[in-house]
Amino acid sequence: MTRKARGKILSDGCFTHVFSRAIEGRWIFREDEDFKKFLGFLLESKKAGDFRVHHYCLMSTHFHAVFRLGELAEFSKSLQWGKWQYTHYYNLKYKRYGPLWRERFKSLLIEDERYLAACGQYVEFNPVDAGLVERCEDWAYSSSRCYLKNEEDPLVDKYSFDGSLPEGIDLRDKAYFERGNGIGSALFKFCLKEGISSPCLSPQR
């Protein structure tokens, strides 16, 4: 199925789950320095693009992040800049040439704060699901420690949440959180798929 243009899915002020993978399943974050370097570029991108980072997780071959956008156009440019900066750093360090990322970053629209929190938990659970750590907060390269251990993280914009997640969602369901164009209720996903103008697609405020 042809991917919809980002501007037809996302809008100014919306929540989105973004992820991007390396070409050939390459380990693009090999050492502690690599993880920290990318997080530094992401922080610079955030400042330039005026968006919020609510959750993130860096794995060896890819990254996930949950954002609240400011202006969509500026967000896209800033995040692409951050990825390009990391490619330049990686190629110099490991003496290689060419692209590093498999494709442009994938972005899914998130319906509201409940689905935002659910997606954030899915993102932070990745290292546990991959068998790298026993607990989310044991992974050094995610936002989990900021929420579960109250550690300072200059990248994370924490938000208020009452703890009520949507019913019937498996927080380990990769297809639910990574496929299609949106993360939300059945009505929300239907409206998004059909391109129906509806209050269920109104940008978050």
ABEGO torsion letter per residue (X at the ends): XBBBBAAAABBBGBBBBBBBBBBGGBBABABAAAAAAAAAAAAAAAAAAGBBBABBBBBAABBBBBBBBBBAAAAAAAAAAAAAAAAAAAAAAAGBBEBABABBBBBBBBABAAAAAAAAAAAAAAAAAAGABABAAABAABAAAAAAAGBBBAABBBBBBAGBBBBGBBAABAAAAABEABBEBAAAAAAAAAGBBBAAABBBX
